[in-house]
Amino acid sequence: MFFSIIIPLYNRPQEVDELLHTLTLQTYTQFEVLVIEDGSVKDAREIVEGYRDKLDVRYYFKENEGQGFTRNYAFKLAKGDYFIMFDSDCLIPSDYLEIVYRHLLKYQLDAFGGPDAAHSSFTPVQKAISYSMTSPFTTGGIRGNRKRIGGSFHPRSFNMGISRRVWEATNGFILTRLGEDIEFSIRIQSMGFKSGLIPEAKVFHKRRTDFKQFYKQLHFFGRARINIYTFFPSQLKAVHFFPALFTLFVIFTVLANALSIKLADVCNFLIAVYILLLFFHSWNANKSAKVAFLSIAASFVQLMAYGLGFMQDFWKRIILKHS
């Protein structure tokens, strides 16, 4: 079984250097790497070329189209039986491909994904962001989880694989951004292909390095959920409304305190309980009070950024019917 690892890249040479280094450590070696530079100003050609003696790696530069169509570009060039997609800000455990290989031999999946986790080298902010995106006490916890409350598992492109047969049948991504991976995953399943989670096939996903970048990313994710709704209305579940409801609740709590409304005390109590829950759960998971404090901020940023993005495009595209 031969794998083609596909990495779309945009102005992140340092990230791809770290990612490629982790790929040199893989215990399963039947793979190639395709790095597709999507019109970057800061290109990684020299960095990628430096790995030619360690990896079967190819580098391509193309005009900017976004990550979805950049992956399609790579699919056309790939030689593998399976195509595996990683984001450039991922680090890959040395046994990742070995785990995937054994799982595919046993279960014969057409498409698959795995969870993400925080690496020991991550900064406290990165660990806090990772916590918020994987915690059972935020909607991030529905990602990479067997017990799905938001519908069936849909592989995400930071850690996603498809068979060559899937590529040939689907022609890849039809969106280049704004939920392109979710749309692709749903379409794969709707065509009858077998898709599933490989729980042990985790990657260490850095995500964003500060809360400002994280806010922008999650606001985009909230908008993307509405974009997915326009293709697959049945995929908008009750859980997807939770960040918007949480955001409205926080805004109401602030106003209730400012206006001395009686309900303010109840709202304050509920938020305090939630904050303590996040703090102690993160502290137990990360063994760090600093990361636990930052996890509170990360969780609020995640939920409110997603909620605001969700409400923005819900109003524009569903209520006002704007395209």
C-alpha positions as CSV (number, residue, x, y, z in Angstrom):
1,M,0.0,0.0,0.0
2,F,1.5,3.3,-1.1
3,F,0.5,6.7,0.4
4,S,0.7,10.1,-1.2
5,I,1.0,12.8,1.5
6,I,-0.4,16.1,0.3
7,I,0.5,19.4,2.0
8,P,-1.0,22.7,0.6
9,L,1.2,25.6,1.7
10,Y,0.7,29.4,1.9
11,N,3.5,31.6,3.3
12,R,4.5,29.1,6.0
13,P,8.0,27.8,5.3
14,Q,9.0,27.2,8.9
15,E,5.9,25.1,9.6
16,V,6.5,22.8,6.6
17,D,10.1,22.4,7.7
18,E,8.9,21.0,11.0
19,L,6.3,18.9,9.4
20,L,8.7,17.3,6.9
21,H,11.1,16.5,9.7
22,T,8.4,14.4,11.4
23,L,7.8,12.6,8.2
24,T,11.4,11.5,8.0
25,L,10.8,9.6,11.2
26,Q,7.9,7.4,10.0
27,T,8.2,3.7,10.7
28,Y,6.2,2.9,7.5
29,T,8.2,4.2,4.5
30,Q,6.0,3.4,1.5
31,F,5.0,7.0,0.8
32,E,5.7,10.1,-1.2
33,V,5.2,13.8,-0.2
34,L,3.7,16.5,-2.4
35,V,4.1,20.1,-1.2
36,I,2.0,22.5,-3.3
37,E,2.8,26.1,-2.8
38,D,-0.4,28.1,-3.4
39,G,1.0,31.4,-4.7
40,S,3.0,32.2,-1.6
41,V,5.2,35.3,-1.3
42,K,7.4,33.5,1.2
43,D,8.0,30.2,-0.6
44,A,9.5,27.0,0.9
45,R,11.3,25.7,-2.2
46,E,14.7,25.6,-0.6
47,I,13.4,24.0,2.6
48,V,11.6,21.3,0.7
49,E,14.5,20.6,-1.7
50,G,16.7,20.1,1.4
51,Y,14.7,17.0,2.2
52,R,15.2,15.2,-1.1
53,D,17.9,12.9,0.3
54,K,15.6,11.9,3.2
55,L,12.1,11.8,1.6
56,D,10.5,11.0,-1.7
57,V,9.3,14.6,-1.9
58,R,8.1,16.8,-4.8
59,Y,7.6,20.6,-4.7
60,Y,5.2,22.5,-7.0
61,F,4.4,26.2,-7.2
62,K,1.0,27.4,-8.6
63,E,-1.1,30.5,-8.6
64,N,-3.2,31.2,-5.5
65,E,-6.6,29.4,-5.5
66,G,-7.2,28.3,-1.9
67,Q,-6.5,25.1,-0.1
68,G,-9.4,23.0,-1.7
69,F,-8.3,23.5,-5.3
70,T,-4.7,23.2,-4.3
71,R,-5.4,19.7,-2.9
72,N,-7.1,18.9,-6.2
73,Y,-4.0,20.0,-8.0
74,A,-2.0,17.5,-6.0
75,F,-4.5,14.6,-6.5
76,K,-3.8,14.8,-10.2
77,L,-0.1,14.4,-9.6
78,A,-0.2,11.8,-6.8
79,K,0.9,8.2,-7.4
80,G,-0.5,6.6,-4.2
81,D,-3.3,4.1,-3.5
82,Y,-4.4,6.6,-0.8
83,F,-4.0,10.3,-0.6
84,I,-3.4,11.7,2.9
85,M,-3.9,15.5,3.6
86,F,-2.2,17.4,6.4
87,D,-2.3,21.1,7.3
88,S,1.2,22.6,7.3
89,D,0.9,23.4,11.0
90,C,0.8,19.7,12.0
91,L,3.4,17.4,13.5
92,I,3.0,13.7,12.7
93,P,3.8,10.9,15.2
94,S,6.4,8.4,13.9
95,D,3.9,5.5,13.9
96,Y,1.1,7.4,12.2
97,L,1.4,5.7,8.8
98,E,1.9,2.3,10.4
99,I,-1.4,2.8,12.3
100,V,-3.3,3.9,9.2
101,Y,-1.9,1.0,7.1
102,R,-2.9,-1.6,9.6
103,H,-6.4,-0.1,10.1
104,L,-7.0,0.1,6.4
105,L,-6.0,-3.6,5.9
106,K,-8.5,-4.6,8.5
107,Y,-11.5,-2.2,7.8
108,Q,-11.0,-1.3,4.1
109,L,-12.1,2.3,4.5
110,D,-12.5,4.6,1.4
111,A,-12.0,7.7,3.5
112,F,-10.8,8.3,7.0
113,G,-9.7,10.9,9.5
114,G,-8.1,11.1,12.9
115,P,-8.1,13.3,16.0
116,D,-5.7,16.1,16.9
117,A,-3.7,16.6,20.1
118,A,-1.2,19.0,21.8
119,H,2.5,18.3,21.5
120,S,4.7,18.7,24.5
121,S,6.7,21.4,22.6
122,F,3.6,23.6,22.1
123,T,3.4,27.0,23.9
124,P,0.9,27.4,26.7
125,V,-1.4,29.3,24.3
126,Q,-1.2,26.5,21.7
127,K,-2.0,24.0,24.4
128,A,-4.9,26.0,25.6
129,I,-6.3,26.3,22.1
130,S,-5.8,22.6,21.5
131,Y,-7.7,22.0,24.8
132,S,-10.6,24.2,23.7
133,M,-10.8,22.4,20.3
134,T,-10.9,18.9,21.8
135,S,-12.6,19.5,25.1
136,P,-15.9,17.7,25.9
137,F,-17.1,21.0,27.4
138,T,-16.9,22.9,24.2
139,T,-18.3,22.1,20.8
140,G,-14.7,21.3,19.8
141,G,-15.2,18.0,21.6
142,I,-17.4,16.7,18.9
143,R,-14.4,16.6,16.5
144,G,-12.5,13.3,16.3
145,N,-14.9,11.6,18.7
146,R,-16.6,8.2,18.3
147,K,-19.7,9.4,20.2
148,R,-20.9,12.0,17.8
149,I,-23.6,14.4,18.9
150,G,-23.3,16.5,15.8
151,G,-24.1,13.7,13.3
152,S,-21.8,11.1,11.7
153,F,-18.0,11.6,11.7
154,H,-16.7,13.8,8.9
155,P,-12.9,13.7,8.3
156,R,-11.3,17.2,8.4
157,S,-8.5,18.1,6.0
158,F,-5.9,18.7,8.7
159,N,-5.8,14.9,9.1
160,M,-7.8,13.2,6.3
161,G,-7.2,10.4,3.8
162,I,-9.1,9.2,0.7
163,S,-8.6,6.3,-1.7
164,R,-7.7,6.9,-5.3
165,R,-11.1,5.4,-6.1
166,V,-12.8,8.2,-4.1
167,W,-10.8,10.9,-6.0
168,E,-11.7,9.4,-9.4
169,A,-15.4,9.2,-8.5
170,T,-15.8,12.6,-6.8
171,N,-13.2,14.8,-8.7
172,G,-12.2,16.1,-5.3
173,F,-13.1,19.4,-3.7
174,I,-15.8,21.6,-5.3
175,L,-15.2,24.4,-2.8
176,T,-11.7,25.9,-2.2
177,R,-12.5,27.3,1.3
178,L,-15.2,28.0,3.8
179,G,-16.0,24.4,4.9
180,E,-14.6,22.7,1.8
181,D,-13.5,19.6,3.7
182,I,-16.8,19.1,5.4
183,E,-18.7,19.4,2.1
184,F,-16.2,16.9,0.6
185,S,-16.6,14.4,3.5
186,I,-20.4,14.6,3.3
187,R,-20.4,14.1,-0.4
188,I,-18.1,11.1,-0.1
189,Q,-20.5,9.4,2.4
190,S,-23.6,10.3,0.3
191,M,-22.0,8.5,-2.7
192,G,-21.9,5.3,-0.6
193,F,-18.2,5.2,0.2
194,K,-17.1,3.8,3.6
195,S,-15.7,6.5,5.8
196,G,-14.6,6.3,9.4
197,L,-12.5,7.6,12.3
198,I,-9.1,6.0,13.1
199,P,-8.8,7.1,16.8
200,E,-5.2,6.2,17.2
201,A,-4.1,8.1,14.0
202,K,-3.7,11.5,15.8
203,V,-1.6,14.4,14.7
204,F,-0.3,17.3,16.8
205,H,-2.1,20.3,15.4
206,K,-0.6,23.7,16.3
207,R,-3.5,25.7,15.0
208,R,-3.0,29.4,15.8
209,T,-0.3,30.9,18.0
210,D,-2.4,33.7,19.5
211,F,-6.0,34.4,20.4
212,K,-6.4,37.1,17.7
213,Q,-5.5,34.5,14.9
214,F,-7.6,31.9,16.7
215,Y,-10.6,34.3,16.7
216,K,-10.4,34.9,13.0
217,Q,-10.1,31.2,12.3
218,L,-13.1,30.2,14.4
219,H,-15.2,33.1,13.0
220,F,-14.5,31.7,9.6
221,F,-15.5,28.2,10.8
222,G,-18.9,29.6,12.0
223,R,-19.5,31.1,8.6
224,A,-18.4,27.8,7.0
225,R,-21.1,25.9,8.8
226,I,-23.8,28.0,7.1
227,N,-22.0,27.5,3.8
228,I,-22.3,23.7,4.3
229,Y,-26.0,24.1,5.1
230,T,-26.6,25.6,1.6
231,F,-25.3,22.3,0.1
232,F,-26.7,19.8,2.8
233,P,-29.5,21.4,4.9
234,S,-29.8,18.2,6.9
235,Q,-26.3,18.6,8.2
236,L,-27.2,21.6,10.4
237,K,-27.7,20.0,13.8
238,A,-28.9,21.5,17.1
239,V,-25.3,21.4,18.5
240,H,-24.2,23.8,15.8
241,F,-26.4,26.5,17.3
242,F,-24.8,26.2,20.8
243,P,-22.0,28.6,20.2
244,A,-24.5,31.3,19.0
245,L,-26.7,30.7,22.0
246,F,-23.7,30.8,24.3
247,T,-22.6,34.1,22.7
248,L,-26.1,35.6,23.2
249,F,-26.1,34.4,26.8
250,V,-22.7,36.1,27.5
251,I,-23.9,39.3,25.9
252,F,-27.1,39.2,27.9
253,T,-25.1,38.6,31.1
254,V,-23.0,41.7,30.5
255,L,-26.1,43.8,29.8
256,A,-27.9,42.3,32.9
257,N,-25.1,43.4,35.1
258,A,-24.8,46.8,33.6
259,L,-28.5,47.4,34.0
260,S,-28.8,45.7,37.4
261,I,-31.4,43.2,36.2
262,K,-32.3,40.6,38.8
263,L,-31.4,37.7,36.5
264,A,-27.8,38.9,36.5
265,D,-26.9,36.9,39.6
266,V,-28.2,33.7,38.1
267,C,-26.3,34.3,34.9
268,N,-23.1,35.1,36.8
269,F,-23.4,31.9,38.8
270,L,-23.8,29.8,35.6
271,I,-20.8,31.4,33.9
272,A,-18.8,31.0,37.1
273,V,-19.6,27.3,37.2
274,Y,-18.7,26.9,33.6
275,I,-15.4,28.7,34.1
276,L,-14.5,26.5,37.1
277,L,-15.4,23.4,35.1
278,L,-13.1,24.4,32.2
279,F,-10.3,25.4,34.6
280,F,-10.2,22.1,36.6
281,H,-10.7,19.9,33.6
282,S,-7.9,21.6,31.7
283,W,-5.6,21.6,34.7
284,N,-6.2,17.8,35.1
285,A,-5.5,17.2,31.4
286,N,-2.5,19.5,31.0
287,K,-1.0,19.5,34.6
288,S,-0.5,23.2,34.3
289,A,-2.4,26.1,36.1
290,K,-1.2,28.5,33.4
291,V,-2.6,26.4,30.6
292,A,-5.8,26.0,32.6
293,F,-6.3,29.7,32.9
294,L,-5.5,30.2,29.2
295,S,-7.9,27.4,28.4
296,I,-10.8,29.5,29.8
297,A,-9.9,32.3,27.5
298,A,-9.5,30.0,24.5
299,S,-12.8,28.3,25.1
300,F,-14.7,31.7,25.3
301,V,-12.9,32.9,22.2
302,Q,-13.7,29.6,20.3
303,L,-17.4,29.6,21.2
304,M,-18.0,33.3,20.7
305,A,-16.0,33.7,17.5
306,Y,-17.8,30.7,16.0
307,G,-21.1,31.9,17.3
308,L,-20.7,35.4,15.8
309,G,-19.6,34.0,12.4
310,F,-22.5,31.6,12.5
311,M,-25.0,34.3,13.3
312,Q,-23.5,36.7,10.7
313,D,-24.0,34.3,7.8
314,F,-27.2,32.8,9.1
315,W,-28.7,36.3,9.0
316,K,-27.2,37.1,5.6
317,R,-27.7,33.8,3.7
318,I,-30.7,32.2,5.4
319,I,-32.8,35.1,6.6
320,L,-32.0,37.7,4.0
321,K,-31.3,35.0,1.2
322,H,-28.1,36.7,0.1
323,S,-25.8,34.5,-1.9
